[in-house]
Amino acid sequence: MARSSTRPTSRDVAQAAGVSQAAVSLVLGDKWRGRVSEATAERVRQAARELGYRPNLAARNLRLGRTRTALLVVPALTNEFFAAVYEGAARVAAKHGFGVVLYPSPEGIGPAPDPFPSARAALDGVIASSMASDALTTIRGDDLPLVMLDSDPANSLGAATVNLDITDGMRQVTEHLLTLGHRRFLHLAADIDSWTFDVRARELAARVGQSTDTEVRTAKAPITIQGALAAAEDALNGPGPRPTALICDDDKLAVGAYKAARRLGLRIPDDISVTGFDDLALATAIEPELTTVRLDAGLFGERGMAALLAVLEGDTPPEGDIPVELVVRGSTAPPRPS
């Protein structure tokens, strides 16, 4: 099929495929399912490819009243987890003709200022990862569609939520350590007022509390290696029997715990077991490699973008948390006999 010297139109595609312009609009707008057959849809796509047809997005957006742009707000860009969330969201967005703007909130999980003269005029919706829903008030106002990732569904202010199964992740950690025989735990907790870290603390306490002769101490630390080192060193030097297992809310905290243990002459896992959360690249860069909970950040971003698209279409996003997996490596072992 020869290409025209002028820019092809949807009418040209319709004629080439032997269908109506309405059918072309449905197929190229990804709204054909249940309206035209798979064979017809493929015929339209093939005709569009051969003609080199590209839809006039500006005209379509004006007609629909949409910018086809979503904003992804994250606490920081320095964490590889959030980079993977963005990549997943961008993959799904691209399939639907959307773009994703990544915005690190200067205030972390706190109130996020509007990065645009008017976000409500520049965006179709917002996806926010690991933030409180009221932190987005300045950006979204009362009506811009919002999807919350890693946030409390009970306090989402009506926003759709997509979550990883953090509760099950901590359950897997504690059951692994209890099965190994550990009974004295130190929880190196992230010093951040956030739902996701509250969930970890509650589940750890609940699981350990079900076993006899167990105890959990808590030491809070900023999510930095140096901050974790200081907090872990102080806690491990504290009074009473030393913990045999150190449960960290984040892999960076675990790296700080490694450094603290070695300063104190403790061997991992012979003298103390250490676990993390996230399965960042750090987890396999240290020795012994870290036992940690793997969170599929890419899938997390994909599900977040899919949820926003569903909201924009007036549909209900799929429910159910994303499964997580405990990856057992060399940093955990049975405790030494006392």
C-alpha positions as CSV (number, residue, x, y, z in Angstrom):
1,M,0.0,0.0,0.0
2,A,1.6,3.3,-1.1
3,R,1.8,6.2,1.2
4,S,0.1,9.5,0.3
5,S,2.3,12.6,-0.1
6,T,0.0,14.4,2.3
7,R,-0.6,13.5,5.9
8,P,-3.1,10.6,6.0
9,T,-6.4,11.1,7.8
10,S,-8.7,8.8,9.7
11,R,-10.9,8.8,6.6
12,D,-7.9,7.4,4.7
13,V,-7.4,4.7,7.3
14,A,-11.1,3.8,7.2
15,Q,-11.1,3.5,3.4
16,A,-8.0,1.4,3.5
17,A,-9.4,-1.0,6.1
18,G,-12.9,-1.1,4.7
19,V,-14.5,0.2,7.8
20,S,-16.2,3.3,9.1
21,Q,-14.4,6.3,10.6
22,A,-16.2,5.6,13.8
23,A,-14.6,2.1,13.9
24,V,-11.2,3.7,13.3
25,S,-11.8,6.1,16.2
26,L,-12.7,3.2,18.5
27,V,-9.7,1.1,17.6
28,L,-7.1,3.8,17.7
29,G,-8.6,5.2,20.9
30,D,-8.4,1.7,22.4
31,K,-12.2,1.6,23.0
32,W,-13.0,-1.2,20.5
33,R,-13.4,-4.2,22.8
34,G,-17.0,-5.4,22.7
35,R,-17.8,-3.0,19.8
36,V,-15.7,-4.4,16.9
37,S,-14.1,-7.7,16.3
38,E,-10.4,-8.5,17.0
39,A,-9.9,-9.1,13.2
40,T,-11.4,-5.7,12.4
41,A,-9.3,-4.0,15.0
42,E,-6.1,-5.6,13.6
43,R,-7.1,-4.5,10.1
44,V,-7.5,-0.9,11.2
45,R,-4.1,-1.0,13.0
46,Q,-2.4,-2.5,10.0
47,A,-3.9,0.1,7.7
48,A,-2.7,2.9,10.1
49,R,0.8,1.5,10.2
50,E,1.1,1.2,6.4
51,L,-0.3,4.7,5.9
52,G,1.9,6.1,8.6
53,Y,-1.1,7.6,10.3
54,R,-0.7,9.5,13.5
55,P,-3.8,10.8,15.4
56,N,-4.0,14.5,15.9
57,L,-3.6,14.4,19.7
58,A,-4.0,18.1,20.2
59,A,-7.4,18.1,18.5
60,R,-8.5,15.0,20.3
61,N,-7.4,16.3,23.7
62,L,-9.3,19.6,23.0
63,R,-12.4,17.6,22.1
64,L,-12.1,15.3,25.2
65,G,-11.1,18.1,27.5
66,R,-7.9,16.2,28.5
67,T,-4.2,16.8,28.5
68,R,-3.3,13.1,28.6
69,T,-0.7,13.8,31.3
70,A,-0.4,12.4,34.8
71,L,1.7,13.6,37.6
72,L,3.6,11.0,39.8
73,V,4.6,12.5,43.1
74,V,7.2,10.7,45.2
75,P,9.1,11.6,48.4
76,A,12.5,11.5,46.8
77,L,14.4,10.7,43.5
78,T,17.4,9.2,45.2
79,N,15.7,5.9,46.0
80,E,15.7,3.3,43.2
81,F,12.4,2.0,44.4
82,F,10.6,5.2,43.2
83,A,12.5,5.2,39.9
84,A,11.1,1.7,39.2
85,V,7.6,2.9,40.2
86,Y,7.9,5.7,37.6
87,E,9.1,3.2,34.9
88,G,6.1,1.0,35.5
89,A,3.7,3.8,35.4
90,A,5.2,5.2,32.2
91,R,5.0,1.9,30.5
92,V,1.3,1.6,31.0
93,A,0.8,5.3,30.2
94,A,2.6,5.1,26.9
95,K,0.2,2.3,25.7
96,H,-2.7,4.7,26.2
97,G,-1.2,7.8,24.7
98,F,-0.4,9.4,28.1
99,G,2.7,11.0,29.5
100,V,3.9,10.9,33.1
101,V,5.6,13.8,34.8
102,L,7.8,12.8,37.8
103,Y,7.8,15.2,40.7
104,P,9.7,14.7,43.9
105,S,7.9,16.6,46.7
106,P,10.5,19.0,48.3
107,E,8.9,18.3,51.6
108,G,9.1,14.5,51.4
109,I,5.8,13.0,52.7
110,G,4.6,16.4,53.8
111,P,2.5,19.0,51.9
112,A,3.5,19.1,48.2
113,P,3.4,22.5,46.5
114,D,1.9,22.8,43.1
115,P,4.7,22.4,40.5
116,F,2.6,24.2,37.8
117,P,0.8,27.5,37.5
118,S,-2.3,25.4,37.8
119,A,-2.0,21.6,38.1
120,R,-5.7,21.2,37.5
121,A,-5.3,22.8,34.1
122,A,-2.1,21.0,33.2
123,L,-3.0,17.4,34.3
124,D,-5.6,14.7,34.0
125,G,-4.8,13.1,37.3
126,V,-2.2,12.5,40.1
127,I,-0.5,9.4,41.4
128,A,1.1,9.8,44.7
129,S,3.5,7.2,46.2
130,S,4.1,6.8,50.0
131,M,2.4,10.1,50.9
132,A,-0.6,11.2,52.9
133,S,-3.6,12.1,50.7
134,D,-4.0,15.5,52.4
135,A,-0.4,16.3,51.3
136,L,-1.7,16.6,47.8
137,T,-4.4,19.2,48.5
138,T,-2.5,22.1,46.9
139,I,-1.9,20.2,43.7
140,R,-5.2,18.5,43.1
141,G,-7.8,20.8,44.9
142,D,-11.1,19.0,45.4
143,D,-11.6,17.4,42.0
144,L,-8.4,16.3,40.2
145,P,-8.5,12.4,40.1
146,L,-6.0,10.9,42.6
147,V,-4.6,7.5,43.1
148,M,-2.6,6.8,46.3
149,L,0.2,4.2,46.3
150,D,1.3,2.7,49.6
151,S,-1.3,4.6,51.6
152,D,-4.0,3.8,54.2
153,P,-7.2,3.0,52.3
154,A,-9.3,4.1,55.3
155,N,-7.9,7.6,55.2
156,S,-7.6,8.2,51.4
157,L,-10.2,11.0,51.4
158,G,-12.1,9.2,48.6
159,A,-9.0,8.5,46.4
160,A,-8.4,5.1,44.8
161,T,-5.6,3.2,46.5
162,V,-3.1,0.6,45.3
163,N,-0.9,-1.2,47.9
164,L,1.7,-3.8,48.2
165,D,1.0,-6.5,50.8
166,I,3.3,-5.0,53.4
167,T,1.5,-6.8,56.2
168,D,2.3,-10.2,54.6
169,G,5.9,-9.1,54.0
170,M,6.4,-8.5,57.7
171,R,4.6,-11.7,58.5
172,Q,7.0,-13.6,56.3
173,V,10.0,-12.0,57.9
174,T,8.9,-12.7,61.5
175,E,7.8,-16.3,60.7
176,H,11.2,-16.9,59.1
177,L,13.1,-15.7,62.1
178,L,10.8,-17.4,64.6
179,T,11.2,-20.7,62.7
180,L,15.0,-20.3,62.9
181,G,14.6,-20.0,66.7
182,H,15.0,-16.3,67.4
183,R,13.2,-14.8,70.3
184,R,14.9,-11.5,71.0
185,F,14.4,-8.9,68.3
186,L,15.5,-5.4,67.6
187,H,13.2,-3.5,65.2
188,L,15.2,-0.8,63.4
189,A,12.3,1.4,62.4
190,A,12.1,4.2,59.9
191,D,11.7,7.5,61.7
192,I,9.0,8.6,59.4
193,D,5.3,9.2,60.3
194,S,3.9,7.0,57.5
195,W,1.2,4.4,57.2
196,T,3.4,1.9,55.5
197,F,5.9,1.9,58.4
198,D,3.1,1.8,61.0
199,V,1.8,-1.4,59.3
200,R,5.2,-3.0,59.6
201,A,5.5,-2.2,63.3
202,R,2.0,-3.4,64.1
203,E,2.4,-6.7,62.3
204,L,5.8,-7.4,63.8
205,A,4.4,-6.8,67.3
206,A,1.3,-9.0,66.6
207,R,3.3,-11.9,65.2
208,V,6.0,-11.9,67.8
209,G,3.4,-11.5,70.5
210,Q,1.8,-14.8,69.5
211,S,5.0,-16.7,70.5
212,T,6.1,-17.3,74.1
213,D,9.3,-15.9,75.6
214,T,9.8,-13.3,72.9
215,E,10.6,-9.6,73.1
216,V,10.9,-6.7,70.6
217,R,12.8,-3.6,71.2
218,T,12.5,-0.6,68.9
219,A,15.1,1.9,67.7
220,K,14.1,4.6,65.3
221,A,16.4,6.0,62.6
222,P,16.3,8.2,59.5
223,I,16.5,6.2,56.3
224,T,20.2,6.9,55.9
225,I,23.1,4.5,56.4
226,Q,24.8,6.8,58.9
227,G,21.6,7.4,60.8
228,A,20.9,3.6,61.0
229,L,24.5,2.9,62.0
230,A,24.2,5.3,65.0
231,A,20.8,4.0,66.1
232,A,21.7,0.3,65.8
233,E,25.0,0.8,67.6
234,D,23.3,2.5,70.5
235,A,20.5,-0.1,70.7
236,L,22.9,-3.1,70.5
237,N,25.0,-1.5,73.3
238,G,21.9,-1.1,75.5
239,P,21.2,-2.9,78.7
240,G,19.9,-6.4,79.0
241,P,20.4,-9.5,76.7
242,R,21.5,-8.5,73.2
243,P,18.9,-9.2,70.4
244,T,19.7,-12.1,68.2
245,A,17.8,-10.7,65.2
246,L,17.6,-7.2,63.8
247,I,14.6,-6.4,61.6
248,C,15.0,-3.3,59.5
249,D,12.2,-1.4,57.8
250,D,14.3,-0.7,54.7
251,D,17.5,-2.1,53.0
252,K,19.4,1.2,53.7
253,L,18.7,0.7,57.4
254,A,20.0,-2.8,57.1
255,V,23.3,-1.6,55.6
256,G,23.7,0.8,58.6
257,A,23.0,-2.2,60.9
258,Y,25.7,-4.2,59.2
259,K,28.2,-1.4,59.9
260,A,27.1,-1.1,63.5
261,A,27.4,-4.9,64.1
262,R,30.9,-5.0,62.7
263,R,32.0,-2.0,64.8
264,L,30.8,-4.0,67.8
265,G,32.7,-7.1,66.6
266,L,29.6,-9.0,65.8
267,R,29.5,-11.4,62.9
268,I,26.4,-11.7,60.6
269,P,24.6,-14.1,60.8
270,D,26.7,-16.0,63.4
271,D,26.1,-13.5,66.2
272,I,23.1,-11.6,64.9
273,S,20.7,-12.1,62.0
274,V,19.7,-9.0,59.9
275,T,16.7,-8.6,57.6
276,G,15.6,-5.7,55.3
277,F,12.7,-4.6,53.2
278,D,12.5,-3.6,49.4
279,D,15.3,-5.8,47.9
280,L,17.2,-2.9,46.5
281,A,20.5,-3.4,44.6
282,L,22.3,-2.8,48.0
283,A,20.9,-6.2,49.2
284,T,23.2,-8.2,47.0
285,A,26.1,-5.7,47.1
286,I,26.9,-6.4,50.8
287,E,28.3,-9.6,52.4
288,P,26.7,-11.7,53.4
289,E,23.8,-10.9,51.0
290,L,20.7,-9.6,52.7
291,T,17.6,-11.5,53.5
292,T,14.9,-9.0,52.6
293,V,11.3,-8.6,51.3
294,R,11.1,-8.1,47.5
295,L,8.6,-5.5,46.5
296,D,7.8,-5.3,42.7
297,A,8.1,-1.6,42.3
298,G,7.6,-1.7,38.5
299,L,4.3,-3.6,38.9
300,F,3.4,-1.2,41.6
301,G,3.7,1.7,39.1
302,E,1.9,-0.2,36.4
303,R,-1.1,-0.9,38.7
304,G,-1.1,2.7,39.9
305,M,-1.3,4.1,36.3
306,A,-3.9,1.5,35.4
307,A,-6.0,2.6,38.4
308,L,-5.8,6.2,37.3
309,L,-6.9,5.3,33.8
310,A,-9.8,3.4,35.2
311,V,-10.9,6.4,37.4
312,L,-10.7,8.7,34.4
313,E,-13.0,6.3,32.5
314,G,-15.5,6.2,35.4
315,D,-14.6,2.6,36.2
316,T,-13.6,1.0,39.5
317,P,-9.9,0.0,39.7
318,P,-9.2,-3.7,40.5
319,E,-9.0,-4.5,44.2
320,G,-6.4,-6.6,46.1
321,D,-2.9,-5.9,47.3
322,I,0.2,-6.8,45.2
323,P,1.9,-9.9,46.6
324,V,5.4,-9.6,48.0
325,E,8.1,-12.2,48.5
326,L,10.7,-12.9,51.2
327,V,14.1,-13.6,49.6
328,V,16.2,-15.6,52.0
329,R,19.9,-15.0,51.7
330,G,23.0,-15.3,53.9
331,S,22.2,-12.7,56.6
332,T,19.9,-14.9,58.6
333,A,20.6,-18.1,60.5
334,P,19.6,-19.8,63.8
335,P,20.8,-18.0,66.9
336,R,23.7,-19.3,68.9
337,P,22.8,-21.5,71.8
338,S,22.7,-19.4,74.9
